[in-house]
Amino acid sequence: KIDCWLTRINESKLSGVIKTWIVDNVIVSRLSWSLLIYDFAPAVVQNWQAMLIRCYKRWLKVSHCAETSIFCRDRKDFGVGLKDLEVENKCFNVVKWHLLKYSLDDQMRSLYLDKLRREQAGKLGRGRKAADAPAMNIERLEDEIKFRDKFGIKQVSGSGIGFGRFQSKPYQQSSNSEKRQLLTTQIRNEAENKRILVLMQYKMQNGFL
């Protein structure tokens, strides 16, 4: 289906910038529901992302050998700021299983705990890695956020210790929707840091660093 969408957009008379905008804001949004409901293999989503990247390069007149993270990097890091389907899929998987973890239904919570036990036992599914395990990701991300709540406040200016100290709402006191927002933000931040880390290994394409 995504092939048909991209073909129709590619054959239109619109400019490359408008085509890119349509894919990022319409096509990816239409895929969001499927990513939330169905459990797609990471390789499938990776293939979809590669298709989008090829279209972006063609429409925006970017060299074929250009570093592809420029499309998904944040604008503050000199990127275009387009959505990354692989990151979106990871976020939706975390949201889906987080809903089960904090469900009011005992059976749903039991389903999450069974999922977590299977992942911790190494039963991740064919072609999947530990980094793609949603339940284990939820536990890891929650531990990191709780640790940051407890030890992450630090003074970064010369105004003196305790001056202007600001503490956001602790994770434990946040609503479930706020918790999911924190988790997905953490996933996107990690993905952005990985893109920058890769760029630091380049000698010619990392001048902005």
C-alpha positions in Angstrom: 0.0 0.0 0.0 2.8 2.4 0.8 4.2 1.7 -2.7 0.9 2.9 -4.2 0.9 6.1 -2.1 4.5 7.0 -2.9 3.9 6.3 -6.6 0.8 8.6 -6.7 2.7 11.4 -5.0 5.8 10.9 -7.2 3.7 11.1 -10.4 2.0 14.3 -9.3 3.1 17.8 -10.6 3.8 19.1 -7.1 7.3 20.3 -6.1 9.7 18.1 -4.3 9.3 20.0 -1.1 5.5 19.7 -1.1 5.8 15.9 -1.9 8.1 15.5 1.1 5.7 17.4 3.3 2.8 15.3 2.2 4.7 12.0 3.0 5.9 13.3 6.4 2.5 14.7 7.5 0.0 12.5 5.7 1.4 9.2 4.7 3.4 8.7 8.0 0.3 9.7 10.0 -1.8 7.2 8.1 0.7 4.5 9.0 0.7 5.4 12.6 -2.5 3.5 13.4 -1.2 0.4 11.8 2.1 0.7 13.7 0.1 1.0 16.9 -2.2 -1.9 16.3 -0.1 -4.4 14.5 3.3 -5.9 15.4 5.5 -5.4 12.4 8.9 -6.9 12.2 11.7 -4.3 12.5 13.0 -5.4 9.1 9.7 -4.5 7.5 9.6 -1.0 9.0 13.3 -0.5 8.1 12.5 -1.3 4.5 9.6 1.2 4.6 12.0 3.9 5.9 14.5 3.1 3.2 11.8 3.7 0.6 11.0 7.1 2.1 14.6 8.1 2.2 15.0 7.2 -1.5 12.0 9.4 -2.3 13.3 12.3 -0.2 16.7 12.2 -2.0 15.0 12.3 -5.4 12.5 15.0 -4.5 14.9 17.3 -2.6 17.8 16.8 -5.1 20.1 15.4 -2.5 23.1 13.4 -3.6 22.7 9.6 -3.6 25.7 9.2 -1.4 24.7 11.8 1.2 24.4 10.9 4.8 20.8 9.9 5.3 20.4 11.0 8.9 20.1 14.6 7.7 16.4 13.9 6.9 15.5 12.8 10.4 17.9 14.8 12.5 16.5 17.6 14.6 16.7 21.1 13.1 18.9 22.3 15.9 21.4 19.7 14.7 21.2 21.0 11.1 18.7 18.3 10.0 15.3 18.5 8.2 13.3 17.1 11.1 11.3 14.5 9.3 9.8 11.5 11.1 11.8 8.3 11.3 9.5 5.3 10.9 11.8 3.0 12.9 11.7 5.4 15.8 8.0 5.9 15.5 7.4 2.1 15.5 9.5 1.8 18.6 7.5 4.6 20.3 4.2 3.0 19.4 5.3 -0.4 20.7 6.2 1.2 24.0 2.9 3.1 24.1 0.9 -0.1 23.4 2.5 -2.2 26.1 2.6 0.7 28.6 -1.2 0.8 28.2 -1.3 -2.8 29.2 1.1 -2.4 32.1 -1.0 0.3 33.8 -4.4 -1.1 32.7 -7.2 -1.4 35.3 -7.8 -4.9 34.0 -5.9 -7.6 35.8 -5.7 -9.8 32.7 -4.1 -7.0 30.7 -1.5 -6.5 33.4 -0.8 -10.2 33.5 -0.4 -10.2 29.7 2.3 -7.5 30.1 4.1 -9.4 32.9 4.1 -12.5 30.7 5.5 -10.5 27.8 8.2 -9.1 30.1 9.2 -12.6 31.4 9.4 -14.0 27.9 11.6 -11.1 26.7 13.9 -11.4 29.7 14.2 -15.1 28.9 15.4 -14.3 25.5 12.2 -15.2 23.6 12.1 -12.1 21.5 10.7 -13.5 18.2 12.4 -14.3 14.9 14.7 -11.5 13.7 14.3 -9.4 16.8 16.9 -8.0 19.1 16.8 -7.0 22.7 16.7 -3.3 21.6 13.3 -4.1 19.9 11.8 -5.6 23.0 9.0 -3.2 24.1 8.4 -4.5 27.7 12.2 -4.5 28.5 12.4 -1.0 26.9 9.7 0.3 29.2 11.4 -1.1 32.3 14.7 0.4 31.2 13.3 3.8 30.3 11.3 4.1 33.5 14.4 3.3 35.5 16.4 5.9 33.7 13.7 8.6 34.2 13.3 7.7 37.9 17.1 7.9 38.3 17.1 11.3 36.6 14.2 12.5 38.9 16.3 11.6 41.9 19.8 12.6 40.9 19.6 14.5 37.6 19.0 18.0 39.1 22.2 20.0 38.9 23.3 23.6 38.9 24.8 24.6 35.5 25.2 28.4 36.0 27.3 30.5 38.3 24.4 31.9 40.3 25.0 29.6 43.3 23.8 26.3 44.5 20.0 26.1 44.7 19.4 29.4 42.9 16.4 29.1 40.5 16.1 25.4 41.2 13.3 23.9 39.2 11.9 20.4 39.6 9.5 19.0 37.2 6.7 16.6 38.3 8.3 13.3 39.4 7.6 10.3 37.1 5.7 8.5 39.9 3.3 11.4 40.3 2.6 11.8 36.6 -0.5 10.6 34.9 -0.3 7.6 32.6 -0.5 9.7 29.5 2.3 12.0 30.8 4.4 8.9 31.5 4.0 7.7 28.0 5.0 11.2 26.7 8.1 11.0 28.8 9.0 7.6 27.5 8.5 8.5 23.9 10.5 11.7 24.3 13.3 9.6 25.8 13.3 7.2 22.9 13.5 10.1 20.4 16.3 11.7 22.3 18.3 8.4 22.3 17.7 8.1 18.5 19.0 11.7 18.0 22.0 11.0 20.1 22.8 7.9 18.1 22.6 9.9 14.8 25.1 12.5 16.2 27.4 9.8 17.5 27.6 8.3 14.0 28.4 11.7 12.5 31.2 12.2 14.9 33.1 9.4 13.1 33.0 11.2 9.8 35.8 13.5 8.7 34.1 15.7 6.1 30.3 15.7 6.9 30.4 16.7 10.6 31.7 20.3 10.3 28.7 21.6 12.3 29.7 19.6 15.3 
